[in-house]
Amino acid sequence: MPPLSAEDRALVAKCVAKVGCDEAHKCLLMPFAKFAHATGLDEAQARRAWGLLGDMAYPWKDRLAAVPELLAREQWITTGDAQLDRLLGGGIRLGSIVEVVGESATGKSQLCLQLAIAAQLPESVGGADGDVVYISTEGAFPAQRLASMIGPFVERVCGGRCAVGRLADVGEVLRRIQVAELEDMETMFHALGYKVPALLSSGRVRLVIVDSIAAHLRFNMDGDTFDNPRQFYKERSSQLMQMGAKFKRWADEYRCAFVCTNQVTDIIGDPGAGGAEVRPLAPAHLDRASESGSGLSQADSGGEFAAMSHSRKAPALGAVWANTINVRVMMYQRRGLAQSDVILAHHGSGTPEQHAVAPPRHLLRTRRWLENSLSPWAPRAQCEVVLDDSGFRHMPAEQPGDYDGPEAP
């Protein structure tokens, strides 16, 4: 908004004084007729003052920009894998709120650690060259796993380009990640309300990770849930809306991204009554051929997926939080068969002799999938991934289902 002239400033000051408002937007809460009467101005002057107050309270004109200018502003944080970046439309977009959803042990925290390193990479290789704030609400921060991931991840993404300098020093990478371990809901809201904005004000933070957003919000830890559950969920919805509004404002103002992991909850009763997204937490059958470069891994329709768990589950925190996020990433896994799962088959027709049938190798290992479930800048798609010392990367297309590479414990 351009600076006001001396005449306009005097007019606005006069109106604010006569109406008795201390802020511009509060003057706009009253009807225009009441505003004009309170200020004692004629209609033309009152409308001009009304317009000036509106421009001060909601400077929408300052945010107008042509499409090429908006595209030039865009900045992304790579996941460290080109295929996963394509799956997500470019990676993790600065200015957005990304939710990572999955059952326990699907790798949500592993992906967050990977992104915490990627955010520090130079912009030339897809990073944001910034600091990271990591809020852990589910126990101790996995510092040892993070330290062991830094070297392999940087080598995989950068090769020899970052072999020297700051990224070659594990201690320096760790120092650029500010960690807070929060044990209850009150502490979490205090940190998000005061500590996080103080860190963001430095202008160096490019990624804020909350792992997980649902840990202290799923249930009332004060023991009053069964006495007054309606009041608890009403207050929680209000807190989520306020927190989500802060995240959006900070992400836009400080040009950073928020990545929040979320848990899942079982749906009991009529799934359509609450409006929650109910779906099997397993990869969908992809009967169509995967499009080139789409990030889709072709899922076979054989008996392999018959063993997948098709429980009715939905992301926790309901529609209030779902309407806050920009992107939702779903993570699935299928654990490998144990020895007790080996099928016994008859040796021959009509004979009682049996022998163990050796299943395919890809059924003996844990398989993982990552899905772009909701995004305004990329279509819905999924990709099979593997987890090793350097973090997540896509399953090589030339080895579908037969990959025997290492997996992190």
Secondary structure as UniProt FT lines:
FT   HELIX           6..19
FT   HELIX           24..27
FT   TURN            28..29
FT   HELIX           32..39
FT   HELIX           43..57
FT   HELIX           60..63
FT   HELIX           67..73
FT   STRAND          76..77
FT   HELIX           82..87
FT   TURN            88..89
FT   STRAND          92..93
FT   TURN            94..95
FT   STRAND          97..102
FT   TURN            104..105
FT   HELIX           108..118
FT   TURN            119..120
FT   HELIX           123..125
FT   STRAND          131..136
FT   HELIX           143..158
FT   HELIX           159..162
FT   HELIX           166..168
FT   HELIX           170..175
FT   STRAND          177..181
FT   HELIX           185..190
FT   HELIX           191..195
FT   HELIX           196..200
FT   TURN            201..202
FT   STRAND          205..211
FT   TURN            215..217
FT   TURN            221..222
FT   TURN            225..227
FT   HELIX           229..253
FT   TURN            254..255
FT   STRAND          257..262
FT   STRAND          264..266
FT   TURN            271..275
FT   STRAND          279..280
FT   TURN            292..293
FT   HELIX           303..307
FT   STRAND          312..315
FT   TURN            316..317
FT   HELIX           318..322
FT   TURN            323..324
FT   STRAND          327..334
FT   HELIX           339..341
FT   STRAND          344..346
FT   TURN            349..350
FT   STRAND          354..356
FT   HELIX           361..363
FT   STRAND          367..374
FT   STRAND          381..388
FT   TURN            389..390
FT   STRAND          391..394
FT   TURN            397..398
FT   TURN            400..402
//
